[in-house]
Amino acid sequence: MIVFGILMGMAAICWCRLTQSCCFNRKQRNERIQMEEAKFEEDRATRRVEAEGRRNDRRKRMDVIRQKYGLAPKNPYQVMDDDTEM
């Protein structure tokens, strides 16, 4: 029974090594994970840049609307200048 168990264990190890599955293929698995992480980081960076661009566009549009209706001074530093004159 012990000899049969040893032979089955050796057969399982040989099978895993021949098919390059389980822990014998860690290097390839790690490379794939690193590639996926790099792609994820690139996507995150592009989304961040696009979001920043949209935020700047919204800010510009809101500033134009505020100036149009007189809600914002034409000189954004005018508020600070008024505070220093007192």
Secondary structure, DSSP 8 states (H G I E B T S, - for coil): -HHHHHHHHHHHHHHHHHHT-GGGGHHHHHHHHHHHHHHHHHHHHHHHHHHHHHHHHHHHHHHHHHHHTT-S-SSTTHHHHHHHH-
